[in-house]
């Protein structure tokens, strides 16, 4: 029997038996079995359609036909490592360089954002001659090498010299106003290292580190070769080129600006209407909604956030939480997320928050009765 035809309960039982419990599921109390996806939508084994507000990795939309086609066509011809000459890797590096400041002109290709951050750390250490790093607690760079102590919290974010920017979730036009999030800091701000993750391949295992010549030369001077078996493979680079083509053809950066602004406006109205919404912040299609227990102490509404995400899932919206208190609703949908999607999601959010408030009022009324 094909995996997508196996009953959900059987799939869950097999996972619990064979897959480590450290590999956690979304919605563990009632996991969703997803069997296919297209654009900003995901479908379970019963055919129910969910609006995906989680998958920033599916940057231009799940299973985008042009990206799938590029991978399939190249895979039929050749897929090998980057020790052979091939046009795809240099074409892709050139296209990426056109989006970045001219100082960022040396590229390394890898398989994941975690690998990109690990390489960036090596580059920074060779360039500075120092081993120590400073991290900001509770933030996340997707690099275990920066996290010697793990206590079930979010990862910290590297803060060191040279300037290093985590574009893994916010790059490639997601912030709307700019192609790269570091450009929000002003035209004169140029990082020494930029790391990119699987969103550049729409979920295909491809990632990248872009560095300045001085940083790259410091690493090259060690004589140590950097090699990643399928980093920069013809297939990965064909996929990366296809993603760039889709971003340009479908004008997804401008789309992120307009839809993101509209979503921020709708969520701002929820802040006025519902006291639990402490703040709405973000840019483009990368937005966080801070849920708090009261305005005076700003205590994280952790349990309420978990309940809200669970209820949204029941209403066919997939959303996740983040932050040290797990009380931030984190919106990072595929870039094709639409104005109508924004209306639907916020309407469902509003209805659930209203229901939560009514239940609290009912409990308070009963408590006050003699």
Secondary structure, 3 states (H helix, E strand, C coil): CCHHHCCHHHHHHHHHHHCCCCCCCCCCCCCCCEEEEEECEEEECCCCEEEECCCCCCCCCECCHHHHHHHHHHHCCCCCCCCCCCHHHHHHHHHHHCCCCCCEEEEEEECCHHHHHHHHHHHHHHHHCCCCCEEECCCCCCCHHHCCCCCCCCCCEEECCCCEEECCCCCCCCCCCCCCHHHHHCCCCCCCEEEECHHHHCCCCCEEEEEEHHHHHHHHCCCCCCCCCCCCCHHHHHHHHHHHHHHHHCCHHHHHHHHHHHHHHHHHHHHHHCCCEEEEEEECCEEEEEEECCCCCCCECHHHHHHHHHHHHHCCEECEEECCCCCEEEECCCCCCCHHHHHHHHHHHHHHHHHHHHHHHHHHHHHHCC
